[in-house]
Amino acid sequence: LKYFIGSGNAAKLHLPGMYGHIHIILKDLINVSFSAEKWAEILARSGFEEEQILESVQHPDEVSFQLLGATCEVTGLDLEEVLEAFGRHFIEFTLQSGYGRLFKALGNSFPSFVANVNYLHNHLERQHPHALFPYIEVVHEDGQNSMELHYLSTRSGMKKIVVGTLTELGRQMFDLEVSMVEQQSPRYFQRDMVNSGHRAASWCVSWKPVEGVTSSSSSSSRQAKMSFPELHFAMMDLGKFLNSSFFDPFSCCRQQFQLRECISASPSEAERKFAEVQGLSLDRQEEILLRATPASCLAAAWTDDHMKTCRKFWSSSVGTSSNYALSHDADWVDVFVSHSWQPPVDWEQMMGPDVDYAEIKAATLAVMAKDVATAQRSLQEWGQITFWVDKACIAQDHAELKAMSIKLLDNFIAKCDSMCVLFTWTYLERLWCVYEWACVLVHKPTEKVHLQTELFVKEETLPLYLGAVRNFSLANTKCGFEEDRRVLEAKINEAYVSKDHFEVLVQATVIALMARSMAFRAGRSPKLYETYYQPWVTLARDLGMNDLANALGSCDCLTWRRVSSISSSNCGAMRRTSSSLSANSTTETKDIVSPSSDRSQVVTPECHYDLMQMSIGVNSLAFHEVISDWFEIDVVPILAKFQETSTK
């Protein structure tokens, strides 16, 4: 403990402290395993007031370590025992708080779940730019009941939390008895172990089934220890580590109120609209029929009671008057939502039997709404972000009005600021999805299209994505009614030079946008870069898109993430020099954060460790801005050339 408290290790690293959820879980651990009296004694010994340490803010690491020291003194346990017990209780507390379904989405096996934890961390950085998440690297062969696990953190001596977390995770989620034997780390981890107070560790992890226990699927339906409002406020900080991009302290109440308000709308709304547009021009019809749906009616947190309603909405494409009543008249819409109503046929095989496609849609759109709200207004107003979704914005049970609205789809897309694509690996197989993509490419710049892939793209599904783009053909798309096919293909022929040109444009834009999406993930380590980013560069080159491949190859996300972590205050100025450097780069010392940097000079085996270590404590907002600027400067002009040669 002297090392943690006395050395000022966290201060030397200039790291932010831990969130109050750490102390909430520690309190629950002591109350459950010992007594409330023991917790009171720990507070007295540490010299803190409970309200102070449970506050929903970041606390200095010294506060957390001082609580740990008092815990050791009061309980008689040593530090490693306390940390391991904390890791175990962290999983128990989290599952009882309603996050089992989110955990299920990360992987349908123990090794795949652990490997995908990095993607969860990347996902959470979108809303918490100063949070510190460790990096985990897994080496596992299919069919084996063991794996190598390498761990790297910004904090020293936390490895026993990993042991407690994984052993309890295996037992609770997968009915496995997990054993972890520490071993020598790879070379790029070893230097940290020697010089930096054990911020890195490696284990050989093995597992075997536990007999005579209740199926782990019950973890997704665990009941919370307290009422939802109480739990919600208590867990506000836990969400910052797990899933707080879905949390808004007042979202549940506001969503329920807005839902009641929406559903109370008149069921004759469709008839009124139909009568109003009779004999009007298309422009006037567009003005009257354009509608928008508040995010609070369609998107929800995993633990929100409103998720049940959202899941019901997204579970079927069949619309009713009550669905239409969810939307309201609008002059402009924030986000057009493009998606396939049906999950891929191999959804259960790829994602797991307990992962609900409808729930993932609702939760993913909550993240998208919060991204937009953060950029335009404030996070607290995410429920007011508006979506265009066919089931809610077109009167599905009024045949004539529905037909009129479908003919205006191009106009509606033009009235949406951006497009959100819930991009599964079978999205390009659906003709309606492809048509929506075609419309967006005509009306919107490519940077306005946002692929939501974080919960869909895993090592198991990545080859399916690559194959879908490589083999894309309009002729192979599926459509429920052949009459729809003739209409949609005719519309595509009206806007594009030929089907071949259109298909190439779709391939180019999907490759570019998938590369942008994967760049955020790939910046965490060289392994993730090679696994998730490089294949898109290779695919572009394989398809003869050399200019696009070169532009994508200029993405130095590993270095940019590192620079965002150590000099984020200067990122803006450095990013904006990129275009001038690209045009006239005569200086010997290149700006390492700009897209004109020579990646081969920066990312070498000797600096892999530095990239990984510095990429843990990142200002994710600065990093995302760097990626966005690179995309607009280096990639969008290439896509514009494809668009120019493809459209009429």
N, C-alpha and C positions, 0 to 999 in steps of 0.2 A: 504493500500500500504506500510505503514511503516513495517508491518510484512514481506512482501515479499522482499523488497529492503534492509531494514536495518538489518534484523536478520541474513542474510547469510544462510537461511534455506537450499538452494540447496547445498551450499558448505559444510555444516555440514554433509549432506547425501552423499557427494562425488559423485554427479550425474552429468552427462554431460548435457550441455544446450540444448536449442531448436534449431531446424534446421531453416534455412533462410526462408523456405516456410511459416512459421508462420507469418513472417513480410510481405511476398508477399501478403498473403491473407488479412492481416490487412490493407495494403495499398489499395488493391482493395475495401475493405469494406468502407473505408473513402471516396475514390473517387466516389463510387457509391451512398452512402447514404448522403454524405455531398458535398465535392468539393476537387479539387486538391490543392486549396489554404489552406484548412484545413490540408491536409496532410503535406504540406510544413511547416505550423505552428507547427505541432506535431514534425516534425524533428528538427525544431529550438529549441523548448522547451526541447527536450530530449538531444540535443547536439550531435546528430549523423548525419553522412553523409549517404545519401541513398545508395550509392554503398557499403558502409560498412555493413549495416544491411541486405541488400538483397543478400549478398554474399552466395554462395552455400557451407556453412560450418556450423558446430555447433556453436551457440553463447551462451555465459553464460546466465543463466536464468535472471540475474540482468538486462541484456540489454533488454530482452523482457518485463520485469516488468516495467522498466523505460519508455519504449514506451507506455505501458498500462496507466501508470500514466499521461503521457503527453496527451494521448487520452482523458482521463477523464477530464482533465483541459480544453482542447480546445473544446470538444463537450458538456460539461456540464452534461454528463452521469456519474452515479456512476460505480464502478468497476464491480458489478454483471450485470448491464445492458450491459456494453461493452462486457463482456465475453459471455453472452447469444447471443448477436448480432453476435459476432464472430463465435459461434457455428453454427448459422443459415447460415451465409455466407460461412462457410467452406463447407457445403453440396452443396450450390448453385454453388460455384466456382468449386468444384470437378466434379459435373455432367456436367457443361459446358466445362470441360476440357477433356471429353470423357470417363469417368470411369463408366458410367451407366451400361454397360454390365458386368463389373467386379462385381459391386454391386448386379446385378441381380443373379449372380451365388452364392451369399452368402445365399440366402433364398427366397422362393417364398411367404412368408408372413412376416409381420412386426415383430412378436415375434421370428420367426426362424432366420431372418436376424440379429437381435440384439444378439441373443444367439451365432451366428456364427462369430461375430466380433473377438472373441478370436482366432479363427483359422486363420483369416486373419493376426492378429498380429504375431502368431506363424510362419506363412508363410514368413512374412517380415523379421523376425529375421535372416533368413538364409543368407541374403545379408547385414544385418546391425546389426552386433553383439553388438554394444554399444547403439543402440536405446532403448528408454524407452517406453513401451506400457502399458496402464492400464489393469487391470483385471476386467471383467464384468461377473456377475453371474445372470442368469435369472431363475425365478420360474414361470412356466406358465402351465395351464391345457388346453388341446385341447378344442376348441370350445368357450373359454372364451375371452372376449374383454378387458382383463386386465391382468397384470402380476406384479410380484415383480422384481425390478431391484436393484442389489447391485454393487457398484462401488468402486474400490480401485486403488489408484495411488501413484506414488512416489512424486508427486508434490501436494502442499497444495492449497486449495481454488479454484480448477478448476471445481467444480461440475456444475457451471452454463453453462460452455461450453457443458457439457453433455446434459443439458436441451435444449439448443438451437439446438444442433446437432440432437437429436432424434425427436424433434417436427418438424423440417424442413425435416428430412428424411421421417417421416410419410407422410407429405404433398406431397413432391416431388416424392417419389418412390411408395407410396401405396395409395395415395388419402385419407389419414386419418387425422382427427383432433386429435392430441395427447395431453393428459393432464398428468402432472406429479405432484404428491403430495408427498412431502418429509415425510419420516416416520422413526421410530427407526430401526437401523440396527441390524443384527444378532450379537450374542455375540462376534464372532471372528472379526467383523468389529468395534464394539463399542470401543475397547481399542484404536484403531488408532484415532477415532474421538476425544477422550478426550485428548490424549497425543501428538498427532503429527500434530496439526494444520489443522485438517479437510482434510485429504487425502482420506477419505472414506465417502460414502453417500449412502442412500437407498431411493427408491421411490416406490410408487404404481403408475404404469403407466396404463392408460386406453386410449381407442381410439374409434372413431366412424367415419363412412364414411363422406367425404365432398361432398356435392352435387354441381352440376353445374360446374365441373372443367374438364379440358382435361385429358384423360386417362394417368395414370402414366407411361404407357409403352413408352410414348414419351421421357421420361428422358434418355433412352438409345441411342436416336438419336440426342441429343442436339448438336448444333454447337458450336465449341470453339470460344472464343472472339477474337482470333488472329490466324494468320497463324500457320501451324503445326511447322515449325522450331522455330518461336518465342515462341510459347506455350511450345515446348519441353524444351528449355533452361530455360524458366521461371518456369517450373514445375519440373525441375530435383530434387529439394529438396522435393516437395510434393510427388514425387514417393517414397522417403525414408520412408514416413509414410504410403502411400497407397499401392504402387505397384512397387517400384523402382527396385525390382529384375528383372523387365522386361525392365528397361531403360538403354540405352547406348547413350550418347550424340550424337554419330555419326552413330548410328545403321541404321537410316532410309536411309541416303544417301548411306552407304556402302551396305545395303541390296538391294536397288534398282539397284545399279551398278552391284553387283554380280548376281542378278537375270537376268539382261539384258545379262551379260556375259555368264551365264549358258544357257539361252534359245537360244543364237546365235550359240550353238554347232550344228554340222552337224546332220540332221535328219537321215542320213544313218549310224549312229554309231552302231546300232544293227546289220545291215548287215555286217559291217566291223568286229565286234566282232565274229559273227557266223563263218565267213570265217576263222578267225584267229585260232579258237579252233578246227577246224576239224582234227580228227585223233590224238589229243593230249591226254596224260594221264589225270586222274582226278586232280592230283596235279597241272599240268600245266594249266588246265582249270580253276581251282580255282584262280590261280595267275592272269589270264587274266580277269576273270569275276567279281572278287571282286571289288566293287565300294563303294563310300562313298558320302554323301551329306552334304554340309556345313549347319550348323544350321541356318545361315542367309537366306537360301532358304526355310526353312520349319517352322521356329519359329518366333514369332513376339510379340511385346507389344500390349496391348489392344488398345492403341491410335495410333499405327503406321499405316500409309497408307498401308504398306506392309501386314497388317493383312488380307486385302481383298483377296490378292493372296493366302495367306496361308489357309484361310478358304475355298477357292475353291479347293485347293489341297486335304484337309482333308475331304471334303464333299462327296467324291466318291472314291470307290476302283478301278474304271476303269482307267487304265493307258494309256498314249500315248507316242509318241516319245519325245515330249517336256518335259514330266515328267522324262523320262530316261536321258535327256540332263541336268537335274539338278544335276546329280551325275557325279563323275569323277573316274578314275582308282585310286586304293589305295592298299597299302601293309598292312594297318592296319586301323581299325576304332575305334573311341572312344566309341561309344554307339550303341548297338543294340536296336531298338525300337520295343517292342511287344505291340500289341493293338488289339482291335476289331474295324473293320471299321464301323460297325453299332452301334448306341447307344442302350442302353437297351430299351425294348419296353415301360417301364414305366418311361422313362427319363423325359418327360414333367411333369408327376405327382410328381416325386421326386425332380426335380431340378427347375421346373418352365417353363412356356411357352416361355419365352424370352431368355432362356439360350441355346446358340448354342454349340453343342457337338464339332464341328470342331474348333471353336474359342478356346474352353478350351484346346483342344489338342495342338494347336499352342502356346498358352500362357504358358501352363505347360512345354512344351519342351524348351521354352526360359529359364524358371527357371532352368531346368535340365542342359542346356548348360552352364548357368552362374555358377552353382555349380561346374561343371567339370572344367570350365575355372579358377575359383578361386583356385581350388585345384592344377591344373597342371601348369597354366600359369599366366594370370591376367584376371580380370573381363572384361577389355576392349576388350579382344580377344575372347569373347564368340561366336561370329559369325563364328569363324574358327573351333570350335568344330564340329566333323563329326558324322553323324548319318547313320545307315543302316536302311532304310525303304523300304519295298518290292516294293511299287509303283514307287519309284525313282531309286532303285538299280537293279531291274530286268526289262528287256525289255518286258513290258506287251503286246505289240502289235506284238511281234515276237514269234509265238507259239513254234518253235523248241528251240530257245535260252532261252525262258522262262522255258521250261521243263528241260533243262540242268541246269539252275540256281537253280531251286527248288530242284533238286537232290543234289545240293552242299550246301544246307541250313546249315547242320551241320558244314561244313567247314567254312562257312561265320561267323557263331556264334563264332567259335573258334578263329577267327581273330578279334573279337571285344573285347575291354578291359572290358566292363561292359554291363549290360542289364538294360534298363529303361522300366518299365511296366506301361502303362497308365491303372491303375487297377480299372475298374468299377466293380460293384457288379455282372455283368453277364459275366465277363471275363472267368471264369472257365466253362462256358457253351459252349464255342467255341473250337472245337477240334484242329483247327490250333493254337490257343493260347496255349492250353495245350501241344501240341507237341513242340512248341517253348520253353515252360517252361522245358519240359523234356530234350531237347537238352542242355539248359543252365546248368541244374543240372549236366550233364555229363561233360561239358567243363569248367565250372566256379565255383569258391568257392561261397558259398551262400552270403557272404558279398558283392560280386560284383553285386548283384541283388538289384535294387532300385525301390520300389513301389512309384509311384506318386499318392497320394490319397487325398491331402489336400483340393481340391475343390470338391471331390466326397463323402468323408465320413462325414456324418452329423447324427444327432440323428435319422432322418427319414430313412437313408440308412444303418446305422450300423447293424440292425437286418438282412437285406438282405445279407450283407457280411458274417455274422456269419452263416446264414443258408446255403449259397452257399458252404462254406468250410465243414460244418458238413455233408452235404448230397452229397458231391462230388463223382461222379462215372464216369468212362470213358465211360460206356455204355450210359449215359444220355447226353453226349456232342453232339452238333449239328454240322453238316457238310453239305455244299452245295451239294457235289457230293459224292455218296457212294463209287466211285472208290478211291477218296481221303481218305475216312475212312479206307479202306482196306490197302492202302499204309502206312498211318501214324501209324495205330495200329501195322502193321508189324514192322515198324522201332522201335516203343516203345518196342515191344517184343524182338527185337534184343539186346536192351541195358539193359533191366530190368528183374529181376528174374521172376516176374509174374505181372499181372495187379493189383492184390491186393497189392503187395509190392509198385508198382508205385503209386497207389492211396494214400496209407498211407504217402509216401514220399512227395507227393504234398501237402497233408493236413498239414504235419508237417512244411514244409518250408513256406507255406503261413501264417500259424499261427505265426511263429517266425518273419517273415518279417513284417507282419501287426503289431505285438506287438512293433517291433523296430520303425516303423513309428508312431504309436500312443504314444510312450514314449515321443517323443519331445513335443507333445501336452499335454500329461497328467502331465508333470512336472509343469505346471502352477498352479494347485490347486488340493486338494484332490477330489473335485467333478469330475473334468475332469479325474482324475485317475480311479475313480470307474466307470465312464460312458464309457470311451473309452479304457482303458488298461486292467482292471481286467477281462472283458469278454473273452479275448483271453487266459488268464491263466486258467480260468474256462473251456473253450472249450478244451484246451489241456488235462486237467484232465478228462473231460467227455469222451474223445476219448481214454483214457487209456495211454496217453503219459505222465506219471508221471514225468519222468526225465526232459522232456521239460518243463512241468508246473513248476517244482521246479526252473529250470534255469530262466524262465521268471519271476517267483515270486521274484527272487533276485534283480530285477531291482528297485532300490531306486531312481527313477527319481525325485521325489519331493525334496529329500535332495540334490541330485547331482545338480539340477538346483539352489538351494539356495546357495550351496557352490561355484558354478561357478560364482555367482553374487558377492560374498564377498571375495573370495580368488582365483580368476581365474589364477593368476600368479603362483600359486602352484599346479594347477590341474594336470598338466602333471606329476609331480613327484609323486603325491599321487595316480594317476590312475595306474601308472606302478608298484605300490606295490601290486596291487590287487591279482595277481596270487600267490605271495609268501604268502600273508595273507590267501588266500583260503587254501593253502596247510598246513600252520602251524600257526594258529591264536591263540596264547597263551596269548597275552597281554589283559589286561582288557579294555583298551581304543582302540576301533576299529577305523580305518580310515573311516570316515563317507562318503568319496567320492568314496570308492572302492566298487566293486560289492560284496565283502565279508561282507559288513556291515549287521547288523541285522536290517532289516527294522522295525520290531515291536518295537525296542527300540527307534527309531527315530521319526516315524510318529504316534503321539498320538494326541488325541483331544486338549490337552493343547498347542500343538505347531502348529496346523493348521494355525493359524494366522501368525506365524513367517514364515512358509513355503510360504504362499501366498504373504506376504509383501516383503520378500527378493527375491522371484522369479520374481518380476516385472522388476527390474533393473538387467538383467542378461547379462553376456558375452556369447552370444549364440554359438559362435565358440567353446569356452571351453566346454560348456554343450554338444554340439553335439559330440565332441571328447570323452567325458566321456561315452556317450551312445554307441558310436561306439566301444570303447575299451571293455565295458561290453559285447556287443554282440559277439565280437570275442573271448573273454576269457571264457565266461560262456555258450553261446548258440551255437556257431559254432561247438564245439566238440560234442555236443549232436546231432546236425544235421548230422555231419560226420558219426556217428554211424548208423543213419537211412539210409544214402546213401550207406554205406558199405554193409548193409544187403539187399539193394534193387537192386543194380546194379550188372551186370554180370562182 
